[in-house]
Amino acid sequence: MKKLIYGACIGALFAIANSAQAQSVAEFYKDRTISITVGYGAGGGYDVYARSVARHMGRHIPGSPNIIIQNMPGAGSLRAANHIYNAAPKDGSALATFGRNMPMLGVLGGNTNVQFDARKFTWIGSPTSAQDDSYMLWVRRDAKAKSLAEASAPGGPALLLGGTAEGSTDTDVAVLMRTTIGLNVKVITGYPDSNAINLALERGEIEGRFIGKSAVSSTKPEWMKPDSIMTPYLQFARANRHPDFPNVPTAREKAKDAVSLQLIELAEIPYVLSRPIVGPPNIPADRAKAMQDALMAMCKDPVFLEEANKLKIDVSPVGPDEALQMLNKLADAPQSLKDEIKKLLSGG
């Protein structure tokens, strides 16, 4: 009798497993909700992109699932990266977006707070490669250092910048610029999200911050006006100056020496993955493919493009294969350069 019951249980388990495997993508996603965990608070650049994706990508996935946003700020978005890798369901119902520098932290290694392998995420892609973007240093006009030259002069006044956390993009780039171009900076970390940094800037608690042009365009367009209290000093993650800012130099132009230029170029690699969207490892291949295809299809959707134009956000999608190529390029860089960047960031 016991053998019969045991056999029946095993048979039932196999039946359930076979049923799950036989379930089509459309059947799985029908009446289902996908969550996108955003590693920052509401209202910032990553959140703007994620909410736009949530409004439009679902109709390009078989079964037309609903997509919702869950904000999970913390540790410069490291909390969200660790969560999606280790704790989120691996059935295709959970995605995340986090700081573009998070994959670099994972590839470099040595940070005990990083609990993921960047190349084992299920890469969905990015709605933008930032080809029309630039990661820029914006500074209050009443800052003690009135220009990049003053801020880079030996013994000159240090710019007081705001950041979310050690290891976050804004902090890492500031630390890198201190070493590679001689920028005099002091970074105040601990702000929960981009909006909090902007508020601190407007109150005069800090003098500047690093932030993407697209994020400024969509969340702080007044900074672009000639009479703004803010002015750009420097561009990062661009080989050439952005056409909208022909008088603002790039970090590559200001590199102190050949090694500094190599460090800058290596650190800029992840910026092609401007707004990365990933799932946890081992999502069923057909569901992963459906979401990857949906992201690319969404980026050609006239309705999405119309909204993106209104939001002033760049649409130049990066697919999963290209994302992994970027990560492999970073991983295959000379160990001496990777060690130098790791040393800089760990000392930041």
C-alpha positions as CSV (number, residue, x, y, z in Angstrom):
1,M,0.0,0.0,0.0
2,K,2.8,2.4,1.0
3,K,4.6,1.7,-2.3
4,L,1.4,2.5,-4.2
5,I,1.0,5.8,-2.4
6,Y,4.6,6.6,-2.9
7,G,4.4,5.8,-6.6
8,A,1.2,7.9,-6.9
9,C,3.0,10.9,-5.3
10,I,6.0,10.6,-7.6
11,G,3.7,10.4,-10.6
12,A,1.8,13.5,-9.5
13,L,5.0,15.5,-9.1
14,F,6.1,14.5,-12.6
15,A,2.7,15.4,-13.9
16,I,2.9,18.9,-12.3
17,A,6.4,19.3,-13.7
18,N,5.5,18.3,-17.2
19,S,2.4,20.5,-17.0
20,A,4.6,23.5,-16.1
21,Q,7.1,22.7,-18.8
22,A,4.2,22.4,-21.4
23,Q,2.7,25.8,-20.4
24,S,3.2,28.3,-23.2
25,V,4.6,31.8,-22.6
26,A,1.2,33.3,-23.3
27,E,-0.5,30.9,-20.9
28,F,2.1,31.8,-18.2
29,Y,1.8,35.5,-18.6
30,K,-2.0,35.7,-19.1
31,D,-3.5,37.5,-16.1
32,R,-0.1,37.7,-14.4
33,T,1.8,40.7,-13.0
34,I,5.5,41.3,-13.6
35,S,7.3,43.5,-11.1
36,I,10.2,45.8,-11.9
37,T,12.3,46.6,-8.8
38,V,13.9,50.0,-9.2
39,G,17.1,50.5,-7.1
40,Y,16.3,54.1,-6.4
41,G,13.4,56.2,-5.1
42,A,10.5,57.5,-7.2
43,G,11.1,60.4,-9.5
44,G,14.7,60.0,-10.6
45,G,16.0,59.1,-14.0
46,Y,16.0,55.3,-13.5
47,D,12.5,55.5,-12.1
48,V,11.3,57.6,-15.1
49,Y,12.6,55.0,-17.5
50,A,11.3,52.0,-15.5
51,R,7.8,53.5,-15.3
52,S,7.7,54.2,-19.0
53,V,8.8,50.6,-19.7
54,A,6.1,49.3,-17.3
55,R,3.4,51.2,-19.2
56,H,4.3,49.9,-22.6
57,M,6.4,46.6,-22.6
58,G,3.6,44.3,-21.3
59,R,1.5,44.6,-24.5
60,H,4.5,43.2,-26.5
61,I,4.8,40.1,-24.2
62,P,2.5,37.1,-25.1
63,G,-0.3,37.1,-22.7
64,S,-0.1,40.9,-22.1
65,P,0.9,40.8,-18.4
66,N,0.5,43.9,-16.2
67,I,3.8,45.4,-15.1
68,I,4.2,47.3,-11.8
69,I,7.1,49.2,-10.2
70,Q,8.5,48.5,-6.8
71,N,11.1,51.1,-5.5
72,M,13.8,49.6,-3.4
73,P,16.4,52.3,-2.7
74,G,19.5,51.5,-0.7
75,A,23.3,51.4,-1.0
76,G,23.3,53.1,-4.4
77,S,21.0,50.4,-5.8
78,L,23.2,47.5,-4.6
79,R,20.3,46.4,-2.4
80,A,18.1,46.0,-5.5
81,A,20.8,44.2,-7.5
82,N,21.4,41.7,-4.7
83,H,17.7,41.2,-4.2
84,I,16.9,40.4,-7.8
85,Y,19.8,38.0,-8.0
86,N,19.2,36.1,-4.8
87,A,15.6,36.6,-3.5
88,A,13.3,37.3,-6.5
89,P,11.3,34.5,-8.1
90,K,13.0,32.9,-11.1
91,D,9.9,32.2,-13.1
92,G,9.9,35.3,-15.2
93,S,7.7,37.4,-13.0
94,A,10.4,39.6,-11.5
95,L,12.8,42.1,-13.1
96,A,15.0,44.9,-11.8
97,T,16.8,48.0,-12.9
98,F,19.8,49.4,-11.0
99,G,22.8,51.7,-11.3
100,R,24.8,51.1,-14.5
101,N,27.9,50.7,-12.4
102,M,26.6,47.7,-10.5
103,P,27.7,45.2,-13.2
104,M,31.2,46.7,-13.0
105,L,31.3,46.2,-9.3
106,G,30.4,42.5,-9.9
107,V,33.0,42.0,-12.6
108,L,35.8,43.7,-10.6
109,G,35.1,41.6,-7.5
110,G,36.6,42.2,-4.0
111,N,33.5,43.9,-2.6
112,T,32.0,41.7,0.0
113,N,28.6,43.5,-0.2
114,V,28.2,42.4,-3.9
115,Q,26.2,39.2,-3.8
116,F,25.8,38.6,-7.6
117,D,27.7,37.5,-10.7
118,A,26.8,40.2,-13.3
119,R,27.2,37.8,-16.2
120,K,24.7,35.4,-14.7
121,F,21.8,37.8,-14.6
122,T,19.1,37.1,-17.2
123,W,19.9,40.2,-19.3
124,I,16.8,41.7,-20.9
125,G,18.6,44.7,-22.2
126,S,18.4,48.5,-21.9
127,P,16.0,50.9,-23.5
128,T,18.9,53.3,-24.1
129,S,22.6,53.1,-24.8
130,A,23.0,56.7,-23.8
131,Q,24.3,57.6,-27.3
132,D,22.5,60.9,-27.0
133,D,23.3,61.2,-23.3
134,S,26.2,62.3,-21.2
135,Y,27.0,61.8,-17.5
136,M,27.8,65.3,-16.4
137,L,29.1,67.2,-13.4
138,W,26.6,70.0,-12.6
139,V,27.7,72.7,-10.2
140,R,25.9,75.7,-8.5
141,R,27.0,79.0,-10.0
142,D,27.8,80.2,-6.5
143,A,30.3,77.4,-5.8
144,K,33.7,78.4,-4.5
145,A,35.3,76.9,-7.6
146,K,33.9,78.9,-10.4
147,S,35.2,76.7,-13.2
148,L,36.6,73.2,-13.9
149,A,40.0,74.8,-14.1
150,E,39.7,76.2,-10.5
151,A,38.2,72.9,-9.3
152,S,41.2,71.1,-10.8
153,A,44.0,73.4,-9.7
154,P,46.4,72.0,-7.1
155,G,45.4,73.3,-3.7
156,G,42.3,74.9,-5.1
157,P,38.9,74.8,-3.5
158,A,37.2,71.4,-3.3
159,L,33.7,71.0,-4.8
160,L,31.2,69.6,-2.3
161,L,29.2,67.0,-4.1
162,G,26.3,64.8,-3.1
163,G,25.9,61.1,-3.6
164,T,23.7,58.2,-2.5
165,A,26.2,55.8,-1.2
166,E,29.8,54.6,-1.5
167,G,29.8,52.4,-4.6
168,S,27.1,54.3,-6.3
169,T,27.6,55.8,-9.8
170,D,27.7,59.4,-8.6
171,T,30.3,58.6,-5.9
172,D,32.4,56.3,-8.1
173,V,32.8,58.8,-10.9
174,A,33.7,61.6,-8.5
175,V,36.5,59.4,-7.0
176,L,37.7,58.4,-10.4
177,M,37.9,62.1,-11.5
178,R,39.8,63.0,-8.4
179,T,42.6,60.6,-9.5
180,T,42.5,60.8,-13.3
181,I,42.0,64.5,-13.9
182,G,42.9,66.0,-10.5
183,L,39.4,67.2,-9.6
184,N,39.3,68.5,-6.1
185,V,36.1,67.0,-4.7
186,K,34.5,65.9,-1.4
187,V,31.5,63.7,-1.7
188,I,28.7,63.7,0.9
189,T,27.0,60.3,0.7
190,G,23.8,59.0,2.4
191,Y,21.2,60.7,0.3
192,P,18.4,58.2,-0.3
193,D,17.8,59.0,-3.9
194,S,18.3,61.5,-6.8
195,N,15.5,63.8,-5.6
196,A,17.1,64.2,-2.2
197,I,20.4,65.2,-3.8
198,N,18.6,67.7,-6.0
199,L,16.8,69.2,-3.0
200,A,20.1,69.5,-1.1
201,L,21.6,71.3,-4.2
202,E,18.7,73.7,-4.3
203,R,19.1,74.4,-0.6
204,G,22.8,75.1,-1.0
205,E,23.8,72.2,1.3
206,I,26.1,70.9,-1.5
207,E,27.6,72.5,-4.5
208,G,27.2,69.9,-7.3
209,R,26.5,66.4,-8.4
210,F,27.1,64.0,-11.3
211,I,23.9,63.1,-13.2
212,G,22.9,62.1,-16.7
213,K,21.8,64.7,-19.2
214,S,18.7,62.7,-19.9
215,A,17.8,62.7,-16.2
216,V,18.2,66.5,-16.0
217,S,16.1,66.9,-19.2
218,S,13.2,64.8,-17.7
219,T,13.4,65.8,-14.0
220,K,15.1,69.2,-13.8
221,P,14.7,70.9,-17.2
222,E,15.2,74.3,-15.6
223,W,18.9,73.5,-15.1
224,M,19.2,73.8,-18.9
225,K,18.1,77.4,-19.0
226,P,20.7,80.2,-19.4
227,D,19.6,81.8,-16.1
228,S,19.7,78.5,-14.1
229,I,21.5,78.3,-10.8
230,M,23.3,75.3,-12.2
231,T,26.0,75.0,-14.8
232,P,27.8,72.0,-16.3
233,Y,31.6,71.6,-15.7
234,L,32.5,68.2,-17.2
235,Q,31.2,65.3,-19.3
236,F,31.8,61.6,-18.6
237,A,31.0,58.5,-20.7
238,R,31.5,60.2,-24.0
239,A,34.4,60.0,-26.5
240,N,33.4,63.4,-27.9
241,R,31.6,66.4,-26.5
242,H,27.8,66.3,-26.6
243,P,26.5,68.6,-29.4
244,D,24.3,70.4,-26.8
245,F,27.3,71.2,-24.7
246,P,30.2,72.0,-27.1
247,N,32.0,74.1,-24.5
248,V,32.0,71.5,-21.8
249,P,35.1,69.2,-21.9
250,T,35.0,65.5,-21.6
251,A,36.9,63.5,-19.0
252,R,39.0,61.9,-21.7
253,E,40.2,65.4,-22.7
254,K,41.3,66.2,-19.2
255,A,43.1,62.9,-18.4
256,K,46.4,63.6,-16.7
257,D,48.3,60.9,-18.5
258,A,48.0,57.7,-20.7
259,V,47.2,55.5,-17.7
260,S,44.5,57.9,-16.5
261,L,42.9,57.9,-20.0
262,Q,42.9,54.1,-20.0
263,L,41.2,54.0,-16.6
264,I,38.5,56.5,-17.8
265,E,37.9,54.5,-20.9
266,L,37.6,51.3,-19.0
267,A,35.2,52.8,-16.4
268,E,33.0,54.2,-19.2
269,I,32.3,50.7,-20.7
270,P,29.2,50.0,-18.4
271,Y,27.6,53.4,-19.4
272,V,26.5,51.8,-22.7
273,L,24.1,49.8,-20.4
274,S,22.6,53.1,-19.4
275,R,19.3,51.8,-17.8
276,P,19.9,48.0,-17.4
277,I,16.9,45.7,-17.1
278,V,17.7,42.2,-15.8
279,G,16.0,39.2,-14.2
280,P,17.5,36.7,-11.8
281,P,19.5,33.8,-13.1
282,N,17.9,30.7,-14.7
283,I,14.6,32.2,-15.9
284,P,13.0,29.7,-18.3
285,A,14.6,30.4,-21.7
286,D,11.3,30.9,-23.6
287,R,10.1,33.5,-21.1
288,A,13.4,35.3,-21.1
289,K,13.4,35.4,-24.9
290,A,9.8,36.8,-24.9
291,M,10.8,39.7,-22.6
292,Q,14.0,40.4,-24.5
293,D,12.0,40.6,-27.7
294,A,9.3,42.6,-26.1
295,L,11.8,45.3,-24.9
296,M,13.2,45.6,-28.5
297,A,9.7,45.8,-30.0
298,M,8.6,48.4,-27.4
299,C,11.5,50.6,-28.5
300,K,10.0,50.7,-32.0
301,D,6.4,51.2,-30.8
302,P,5.1,54.7,-31.9
303,V,3.1,55.1,-28.7
304,F,6.2,54.5,-26.5
305,L,8.3,56.7,-28.7
306,E,5.8,59.5,-28.5
307,E,5.9,59.3,-24.7
308,A,9.7,59.1,-24.6
309,N,9.8,62.3,-26.7
310,K,7.5,64.1,-24.2
311,L,9.7,62.8,-21.3
312,K,12.8,63.9,-23.2
313,I,14.4,60.5,-22.7
314,D,16.7,58.8,-25.2
315,V,15.6,55.6,-26.9
316,S,18.5,53.6,-28.4
317,P,18.1,50.1,-27.2
318,V,20.8,47.6,-26.2
319,G,20.0,43.9,-26.5
320,P,21.1,41.1,-24.2
321,D,23.9,39.9,-26.4
322,E,25.4,43.4,-26.6
323,A,25.1,43.8,-22.9
324,L,27.0,40.6,-22.3
325,Q,29.7,41.7,-24.8
326,M,30.2,44.9,-22.8
327,L,30.6,42.9,-19.6
328,N,33.0,40.5,-21.2
329,K,35.0,43.4,-22.6
330,L,35.3,44.8,-19.0
331,A,36.2,41.4,-17.6
332,D,38.9,40.8,-20.3
333,A,40.6,44.2,-19.6
334,P,44.2,44.1,-18.4
335,Q,44.2,43.0,-14.7
336,S,46.4,46.0,-13.8
337,L,43.7,48.4,-14.9
338,K,41.0,46.5,-13.2
339,D,43.0,46.4,-10.0
340,E,43.7,50.1,-10.2
341,I,40.0,50.9,-10.5
342,K,39.1,48.5,-7.7
343,K,41.7,50.2,-5.5
344,L,40.3,53.6,-6.3
345,L,36.7,52.7,-5.7
346,S,37.4,50.8,-2.5
347,G,39.3,53.9,-1.2
348,G,36.4,56.2,-2.2
